[in-house]
Amino acid sequence: MRVVVFVLIFSTILFFLSAGKAPHVVIDSPSEKHLKNVRQLTFGGDNAEAYFSPDGKSLTFQSNYKKWNLSCDQIFVMKINEVKDSSYTPKKISTGDGRTTCSYFMPDGKHVLYASTHKSAKACPATGDLHAGGKYLWNIFDSFDIFIADLKGNITKQLTDTIGYDAEAVLSPKGDKILFTSTRGGDLDLWTMNIDGTNPKQVTNVLGYDGGGFFSADGKKIVFRASRPKTEAEIKEYKDFLVKGLVAPVAMEIFTCNVDGSNLTQVTHLGKANWAPYFLPNQNKIIFSSNHKAEKGYNFQLYTVRLDGTDLEQITFESVFNSFAMFSPDGKALVFSSNRLNGGTRDTNVFLAEWVD
C-alpha cells in the first residue's frame, strides 16, 4: 500500500513540475520511522540552517537561489503556513550585499540576528579554490560580523565589530545569551555575549574548530562540533589553513560543555565529519549529521545519540545529504535540509516533518 501511495504522490509531483510549479505535498519514507508528514518548503538552490521563530510559525534561513536574484547566501524569513508550492517567495531580510550566514530569531520573534560581510564590501567575497590540495574546505571570512535586523530588513544593531571571524550565532532559550564562534582569541572558539552584544566571554580554548553550537532547552549546556588536530602535521595544516581564512571540516566530532566551558565532554568517536548537532527536547539526546558510514565521504545522514555517546540511531535514509536539524519550540516538529527530491541536481532544500518518538 505504501508503494502505491508513493507512486500516486510521485505522479502528482511530475504533473505539477510539468506545469512549472513544485507542489507542497507529503512524502514519507518507510525507513524514516521518526519522521511523519515530511513536507518540502523550498524548491531550488542551496537552502540551509532553517530555524524556528519562538511561536513556531516562521523559519529564518539562508539561500543562494538564483531565481531570487542572489549571487551568494542571503537571509530570508518564511511563514510556514503560507508555503503551498514553489511560487512562494519568502521575505529577504538581509541587505543583499556581501555574504550572510547563520540567522536566528531573537526572543521577541520580530528581529533576527545573522552574520554578514556587507560592511566590508557589497560584492560576495571570493571563495577561492575550496578543494585545494584535495581537501574540502570552508571559508572563514574575517569580514563576518553579527547584526540584528527587523522583519522588514532594517538593521537595528551591530553586535560585533572586532577584527576576525564572528558568526554562527544562536540564542539561548532563556533569552539572555548569544552563543557564537569567533577568531578574536586567535583560534576558532565558542564565545557567549549578552543579547545586546556586551560582556563577551570565551567558552572553549582547545586548539581546533569549535562551531555550530546550540544551547540545551534549559540554557545550561552547549552542544557543538569540533575538530581536534593532534599530530604535528595535523596542527600545522590546521594553523596554515586558518591563516588563509580556511578550515577543513573533514574530521569533526560532537562535544558538550556547560555554558561556562566546564565539563567539556566528547560525545561521539565515529570518525570523519560529525556536525550540525542539536539537543532533542528531552535534553537526553542529540541529533546531528554524519558521514561516518560513507564509503566516499559524501553521504550525510541524521543520527541521534545519548549524551554519553550510547544508543546511536540513524534517522534519515533518503538522498546523500541531510543536515541542519532543529526542533520546533514545542518539540513536535523537526526542520532540516536535504538533497531529496531535487531532480538529480545539487539543490539542497528545507523540509519540515512531525517528530515521532
N, C-alpha and C positions, 0 to 999 in steps of 0.2 A: 504493500500500500504506500509506503514512504517513497518507493521508486516512482510510482505513478504520479504522486503529488509533485515530486521533484521535476518530472518530465513536463507536467502541466505548467508549473511555475516557470521553467526554463523556456517553454514555448511562449509564454506571456512576455518574458523579457525580450525575446527575439522580435516579437511583434512591436513592442514599444521602441526598441532600438531602430527598427526599420522606419519608424515614424519620426525618429530624431530625438526621442526622449527616453531616458532610462527610468524605469518605474521604481516606486518606493514600495517594494514587496518584501515579503518574509521568506527567507531561505535558511532552513535549519539543516545541520548535518547530523546524521545518526550517531557519529563518533564523538560529537561535541556535546556531551550529556549535561554539562553545566551551563550551556548557552541555549536560550529559548527565544523564539521570535526575533531572530537576527535580522536587522534592517540596515540597509545602506543609506548613508546620509550625504555623502559627496560622490561625485561621478566623474572625476578626471584630475590629472595632475598628482602631485605629492601632497597629501593632507595628513597631518600628524599632530601629536600632542594635543588632543582634544580633551578639555577638562570642563567639568560641570560648574554651573553657577550655583550659589548657595541654595536656591529653591529647586534645583534640578531640572529647570525648564529650558535652559540655554546651554550652549557649549561655546567656548572660545578655543580657537585652533589656528595653526599656521598652514598656509598653502602657497604653492607656486603655479597654480592652474593658469595656463597661458590664455585660455578663453576669458579669464578675468583680467587680461592685460597686465600680467605680472611677469617681471624678469627674474625675480627670486622671491623667497618666502616673505609673506606679509601676514598680518594678524586679522582674523575675522571673528565675528560672533554670529551664531545661528540660533534661531528659535526652533527647537526640535519639532514641535507640533506643526510648523509651517512647511516642513520638508515633505513634498509629495512626489517629486520626480526631479530630474536633472535640470529643470528650468529654474529651480530655486537658486537665487544668488544671495549669499549671506552678506552682512554688513561689514565692510572693511573698516577697522578702527585704527590701524597703524597709518603712518604718514604716507606710505607709498614710496618713500625714499629709503635707500640703504637696504640692509637685510635685517630681518627680525627673527626672533625665536622665543619659545618658552613663555607663553602667555598664561595668566591665571587670574581668576576673579578675585576682587577684593571683597571684604566682608559685607559691604552694602549691596553687592550684586549690580551696582551701577558704574563700577570702574573696573578696569583690567590692568594688571601690570604685565609688562613684557620687556624683553631686551631688544635693542636696536642699534644699528651703526649709523643712523641717519645724520647725526650731528657731525660725523667725520666727513661724509660725502653723500651726495644724492644718489650716485650710482651704486649698484650692487658691488660689494668688494669682490675682487678676483679670487677665485678658489685655488687656482694653480693646478698642478698635477696631483690629484688625490690618490694616485696609485704608484707614487714614486718608489723605486726600489722593490716593487712587487708587494708593497704593503697597502692595505686600505686605510685611508687617513681621514680625519675630521679636521676642519678649520677651527682654530680657537682665536677668533679675531679680537685683537686688543682694543678695537674701537667699539665693542659692545658695552653699552651701559643700560641700566634698568630704569624704566619710565612707568608712570601711571597715566592712563587715558580714560576719558569717559566714553560712554557707548556711542557718542557722536563722532568720536575720533579726535577730540581735543585733548592734547597732553596737559594734564593738570599738575604734574610734579615729576621732577627728575630725582631719582633716589640715589644714584651713584654717579660719581664723576672722577674716580681715581684712574690712574694710568693702568691699563691692562684689561683683561677679560673679566666682565661682570655679567653673568647670565644665569640661565637655568633656575629662575626664581619661582618659588611656590609659597603659599601662605599656610600658617598653622591653623587648624580647625578652631583653635581658641581665639583667633583673630588678633593676636598680639605680636607675632613674629613672622618675618620673611626669611626663608632659607634660600641660599644661592651659592653658586660656585664662582670663585674668584682667584685670580693670579696675583692679587695685591701683596701676598706674603711670599711670592717667589715661586710658588707651586700651585697646582690646581687643587685647591682645598675647599671644603664646605665652610660657609660663614652664615651667621644669623645677623639680623638687624631688626630694629623696631619697624613698624609698618610705615613710619614717616621717614625712614632712611637713617635714623640716628642709632648710636650705640652698636656699631658693628663688632661682632665677636667671632674669633676663629674657632671652628668646631673640630676639624681634623688637621693633623700635622705630620702625616706619614707620607713619604715620597710616593707619588703616583697620582693618577687622575681620579679624584673624588667628585662625583657629579650625579645629576639626575636624582637628587634627594627628595624625599617626601616625609611629612610628619605622620605619626600614628594618630588615630582618631582622638585620643586624649591629649595630644600635643606634647607628650613626654619623650617619645622616641623618634628616631630618624632611620629611614632605610635608604640605601644608596648603592650605586655601582662604584667599583674601584679597581684600578689596575695597581699592581704591586710589583714593579721591577725588582728583581732580586740579584741577578748576576751582574758583574761589572759591565758586560756587554749590553745587557738589558737597560741598566741605569744610564749608560752613555747614550744609547739610542733614544730613550725617553727624553733626556735633557736636551739632546740635539734637536729633536722634533719640536720640543716646547719653545726653544729659542726662535724657531721659524714659525711659531703660531700654529703648530700641528700636534695632533695626538693620534696614535694608532690604537683604535679601540678593539683589538682582536683578542685580548686576554684580560677579561674583567670578571670579577665575582661580586656577589651581593653581600653587603655588610649592614649591620645595625649599630647604633650607639644611642646613648642618651643625648638630650638636646645640648648639653654642655660638653659633649665629646667623650664622656666617660663610658666605661663598659663597652668599648669597641669590640665587636664580635663578627667574625666571618661566618656567614650563614651557608653559602654554597662552596663546594670544592669540585665543580663539574668540569672545569677547563673550558677553553675557547671563550666566547663572549656571552656573558650573562649580565643583563642590564634592564633599564626601564622598570624598576621594582615599584610596588605599591602595596600598602597594607590592606588585607581583607578587613571588612567591617568589624569582625570579632577580634582583630589585632593579634590573633594567634598564628596567622599565616601571612605569606607574602605571595603576590602574583608578579611574575616577571617574564621577560623574553629571553630565550636562549637558543643557541645553535649547537649545543654540545653534542647532539646526536647526528649532526650533519656530516656527510662524507666530504663535501667540498667547501663547507664553510657557510654557504648562504642558504640556510633553511631555518628561519627563526620561528619558533612556536611559543605559545604562552604556557607557563607551568605555575603550579603553586607548590609551596614548601612551608613547613613549620619553621618557626624562628630558630629552632635548634638544628635545622638542616635535614630533618627526617620527613618522611611521608611526601616525597616528591611525586607530583601527579601532572601529567600532560593534559592541558585544557583544550588547545586548538590542534587541528589536524589538516585544515584546508589551506591551500596555497603554500608559498615558500616564505611568506613574511607576515608575522602577526606580532604586534608590539604596542607600547604606549597604552596599557590598560589602566583604567581608573574607574572606581565605583561611584555611583551617584550618592548624594548625601544620605539618602535613606537606606543605602546598601542593596537595593533591589535591582539595579541595572548596572551594566558594565559597558563602557565605551572603549573602543580600541581601534587601531589602524591595521589594515590588512591589504594584501595584494589579491585577495579573492575577487572573482567576478570582474576582472579588469580587461577581459577580452584579449588576453595574450600580450598586453602592453606592460610597461613597468609602473603603471599608475598605482599609487597607494591611497586608499580611501578610508573614510571614517565609518565605522559600524557601531550600532547600538544593539544590545541584547539584554534580555531578562536573565538574571543570575539565578541558577538553580543549585542549591547546596547539595 
